[in-house]
Structures are given as structure tokens and as C-alpha cells.
Amino acid sequence: MLLAKRIIPCLDIKNGRTVKGVNFVGLIDAGDPVELAGRYSEEGADELVFLDITATNEKRKTLVPLVQDIARHIRIPFTVGGGIRSTDEIAALLHAGADKVSLNSSIVRNPGLITEAADRFGSQCIVAAVDAKSKGSSWNVYINAGQKDTGLDAVDWCEEVARRGAGEILLTSMDRDGTKIGFDNTLLSKISSTVSIPLIASGGAGTVEHCIDAVTVGQADAVLAASIFHFREIEISDLKRVMHDSGIPVRL
């Protein structure tokens, strides 16, 4: 039996509010994260991702009280990321109600954290977030909320995080982020054919067809989007119904 493809709204948090930009800049307010989380839980989202997008650059920890508040208002799994640097910080977030954590800058600086965290909490709790930007015919990995080019090749890095014990990869195309022109299916298919762990597509969702292409052409296991859901451009129930009618397994 084929595993159901997941639909995952993403809440980018800055100063306690949900924000959304284009190519990681030009952020605008998109609402209260607790209200949005509750709405998505009711509307049939499979999971949520909550990213404290300025935590790393502000050198502070993710907001635990906000995680606790969101956990009280939803009935679906959710992933938390932003500024997480140690297994003790992961433990605090899981204790606060998160089901998984998303690690990005910290694991580039200390790849051993992936294995340490997977050994302590289980691979199913560890999501490796990879922000990739095209460079000629390849893609480089960026950290610090897209501000720093690491020089790492995105495909090689995805292979490494999988080998070190990450349970899934959240792959964001920085070139497509917020543009609504569609996911980078070339990048998705290259990585989905390289790694065996689940791959979440992020960056570029603008239409139902884009989401279908991400799982059929890009071979992603889940589709993550923000503004199309925040501003009700696409309803989650409508998206799932069209995907189901297209022969894609989803939870209705």
C-alpha cells in the first residue's frame, strides 16, 4: 500500500507573529500563529511546521512558551525549528509538545548533532532542513535564514544527513520561496532519487497543480506551503480532494 502524501502548512514566526516573504526577504504579517495552527488542525492538515526564523541570527533559543501554546490548540503532529543547538534544547521542545524538531544551521556547523539527537530521541523526531539555492547546474546549502552560503552541495548534504540518522528532509528551494511559480522539481527529483528517507517539498507553491507536480514529478513525500494557506488562496480540503481525484494517496 502506498503511503499517503502529506499536506503541511508552514508557520514562519518572527516576534511572535506569523510572517511570509519572497526569497527569504520582504516579510509581511500573516496572522497569529496559535489561531492559524488551530485552524489548520481543524481543516485537515496532516502536520504543521513552526519555524522561529530569526532565532539563529539573534542567537537565542526557540520560543518554548509559544510551542506549548500551539500544542494545546492542535490535534496533529508538529515540527519546530529555529536556533536549536543541542540535544537538551531538543528535549525541552519535545517536552513542550513538539513531535519533531527541524535542524538547519546547527547541523551544518556540527553534523554529529544529527546522530546524537537521533540516538537520544529516535530518527523519527529529527528533520534535517536544507535551504538550497541554485548555482549553475547545482545547488548550494545556505544557513542563517538564507544569509550564508556554506559552499556545500545540496545533494551531497542531503545524502549525509540521511546517513547520519535524520528521519526526513525538509528541502526548501530559496529560488522559488514565496514566488508561487511552482516547486523546483528538478532539485526534488534529484534528491528523492538519492536518499531513502521522506522528502518534504518547500518553496514555490502557488496552485493545486504545483502540489501535484511536486509529488508526481519531484517524487516528494509531502508538500509544505505557507501563503497559499495563510491567505486562503487554496483550501486544504480542496487541495486534498483534487490530489485524491488525480490518483494520489492522501488522507481525506
N, C-alpha and C positions, 0 to 999 in steps of 0.2 A: 504493500500500500504506500502511495506517495505521501510524504509529509506535507501538511498544509503550509502554504506560503503565508507569511505574517505581514500584517499592516501595522506600522509603528509610527505614531506621531512623535515628533521631537520637540521638546521644550528647551530652548536655549535661554538661560537665565542670566540676567545682569541686574544687580542692585535689587534683587527680589522680584523682578518682573520678567515676563516672557518677552523676548525680542527676536527680530528677524532682520537679516540684511541680505546683501548680494555679494558674492565672492568674499565673504567674511568681513565686509565693511558696510557702512551706511545703515546702522541698526535703527529699527523703529519699534515702538512698543506694540506688543501683540496681545497683551492681557495679563490677568492674574494667573500664575501657574497652577495654583490649587484648584481654581474654578475650571481651568482648561483640562487639567488632569481628570477631575471628576466627570466632566462632560465626555471626554474620550472613553473613559471606562464604561459609561452608560451607552455610548454609541457603537460599541462593538470593536474597539481597537484590541489587537491581540496583546500588545505590550506598550509600554511607554519608555522613552529615553529622556532623561533630565540632565542637561549639561550646564554646569556653572562655568560659563565661557571665559570669565575674567579671573578665575581663581588662580590659575598658574601664573599669569603675568602679574597679578597682585600679590603673589607669594603667600597665599592663605589657603586654608582648608575649605572644602566644600561645605555648604551651609547645612549642618545636621538638623537644626530645628525645622527647616523647610522640608527636608526629606521626611521627617516624622509627620509633618502636617499632610503632605501628599499621600503618604502611606495610609493615613486614616480615611482618606476620601476615595480610594480606588479599590477595585477587586481584581486587578490584573497585574501581572509581573511588571516591575520597572527597574530600569538600569540607571545608575547615577554616575556622572563623571565630572571631572574638573579639579585640578590641583591635588590629586591623590598621589601620595609619595611613599606610603609604607603599608605593610600588612595590618598594622594597628589601626590606621585610618580606614582601611577597608573594613575591618571588623566593626568599627564604630558605625559606618554607614549601613552595613548589613543588619546590625543590631537596631538601627533606627527605622528599618523597614524596607530597605532596598533589597531586591532579589539578586542583582548583579552590579558589578562596577565596571566602568569604562576607563581604560588606562591609555594614555597617549604619550605626552611629553616625558613622563616619568620612566616609562619602559624603554624609550629610546636612549635616555641617559643611563638607565640601569636595567638592561634586558633580563637580568637574573630575577628581577621582581616578578616577572610573569610566572616563572617556575615556582618561586617561593609562595606566591599567592595561590597558584593552582594546587600546590601540595597542601596548603593550610585550609583552603575553603572549597576546593574542587574546581575543575576546569569550567564547569557549567556556570560559575559565578564570574568568570573573568572574560571581559570583552576587550579585545585589542582594537582601539580606534586608530584608524590610519587616514590622515589628511594628505591627499595626493594631488600634485599639480603637474601638468604636462611639461615636458622639457624635450622638445624634438619628438623622437619616436618612443620615448619612455616617460616615466613619471617619477618625480622625487617626493619624498616624505617631508612634510612640514610639521613643526611643533610650535608651541607657544601661541595657540589660537591662530595658526596660519601665518605667523610673523617671521618664522625662522626656517630657512631651507637647511635640512640636515645633510643633503647630498646622498642620502640613502635611496636606493632604487626601491620603489613601492612593491614591485612583485617579489623581489628578494626578501624584503622586510616582512611581507605577509607570510612567506614560507617560514621565516624564522620564528615569528610569533606563534604560528601553529605548532612548530616543532618544540617550542619551549613550554607549551601547555595551555595556550589561550583556548577558550571554548568556542569563540566565534569572533568574526572580524566585522567591525563597523567601518565601511570604506566610503569616505566622502571625497567626491571629486570637487576640488576647490574651483576648478574652471567652470563647473556647472552650478555651483552653490547659489541658490536663490534666483537663477536665471529663468527657470521654468521652460527650458528648451529640451529637456529630456536627460536621462541619465547617461553617463559615459559607458555605454555597453561594451565598447572595445576593452576598456580597462577592467570592467566587471568580468567579462568572459575570460580574459587572460588570467585573472586571479582565481576565478571559480574553477578553472581547469587545472590550476596549480596546487590548490590546497583542498583538503578534505573536510575542513570544519565549515559550519554555516557562514554565509556571507550576507551581510546587510547592505543594501544599496542606498546611498545617500548622495544628494546633490543633483538638482535638476528637475524634480517632479513638477509637472505643470498640467498634465492631462491624465485621464484614465489610461490612455494608450501608452504613455510613458511608463506607467507602473507595470503594465502587462509586458512591455518590451524588456523591462529590467529582469523579469523572472524567466522569460522565454528566450530572449536573445542573450542577455547578460548572465543568465543562469543563477541569479541571486536567489537566496532562500527567504529573504524578507525585503520589504520596501519601506524606507523611512522617509518621511516628509514633514514639513513644518507649515509654511504659509498657506498652502492649498487647504489644509485642515483648519488652521487658526482662523482664517478669514472666510471659511465655509465656501470656498470655491468648488470643492469636491466633498461630498458627504461620504464617510467611511462605509456606510451600508450600501450606497450606490456603487462605490468602487468594488466592494466585495462581490456584489451581485453580477456586475459585468465580468469580473475575473472568473467567477464561477461559470457563467454562461459561455465563457471562452475556453472552458475545459481546464482551468487552473484550480487545483485543490485549495480551498480556503475554508475557514470556519465561519459559517453564516449565523 
